[in-house]
Amino acid sequence: MSLLKIENLHVKLANEDIEILKGINLEIKSGETHAIMGPNGSGKSTLANVVMGNPKYKVTSGKIIYDGESINELSIDERANRGIFLSFQQPPEINGIKLRNFLFTTKQKDSKTSMIEMNKELESVIESMNMSSDFLSRYLNVGFSGGEKKKNEVMQLTFLKKKMAILDEIDSGLDVDALREIAKIVNEYRNSNNGLLLITHYKRILEYIIPDKVHILMAGEIISSGGQELAGQVEKSGYSFALNESKE
């Protein structure tokens, strides 16, 4: 069953006429992991933000279908409440809001779990990530290292139990050990009922989180799709390889 289906999606900035996405077609079924690779400025993060409903972008034509229903007209909050999660490429720092309170408030919006149960769940998640519970008493991302910010993103995904995860460059700025830790947590999140879309520049995360399909996005279009071997070919020969393949 399709979890996320994107049909002939055309997108521009809300206040400009320049088209960024030019007819994207993509289908992620329940239980599948897809990866999108591409150079800077190709439209990868735009696609992630459009699926999440960022009002900075305007869908000029096409459909975004999630769990069998069109979500084109839904707000960010409504999409999140239906189970879509987007990790930030550069998570914002928010003074005055402790991480624990942020997570509890967010989860209470779409869950009837008691505070006691939520606290037990959260402590379990922290323990599984080999993190100190003191982490939860810090202000949201304030003073966090790059690795801690990325761990916080995947911790939110694990705790909130969203059905469709879009991870935008979750691997950027991570050393090998941190990458392995985050990949382990993401792999534990994966099951037959949810879906995962990884956005990345590099092959290395795909050595730890094995995708079902890899797509190459350039200049707002998916020019090539294949298995994990496609990421290896791009790593070896650059994105020009995929571009040449699409022209043949």
Salt bridges, closest charged atoms under 4 A:
GLU7 OE2 - LYS5 NZ 3.68
ASP17 OD1 - LYS12 NZ 3.01
GLU19 OE2 - HIS10 ND1 2.65
GLU32 OE1 - HIS34 NE2 2.82
ASP67 OD2 - LYS163 NZ 3.24
GLU69 OE1 - ARG82 NH1 2.87
GLU93 OE2 - LYS149 NZ 3.18
ASP110 OD2 - LYS162 NZ 2.88
GLU121 OE1 - LYS107 NZ 2.60
GLU121 OE1 - LYS161 NZ 3.84
GLU123 OE2 - ARG100 NH2 3.39
GLU148 OE2 - ARG138 NH1 3.32
GLU169 OE2 - HIS201 NE2 3.12
GLU181 OE1 - LYS151 NZ 2.57
GLU188 OE2 - LYS184 NZ 2.78
GLU207 OE2 - LYS203 NZ 3.81
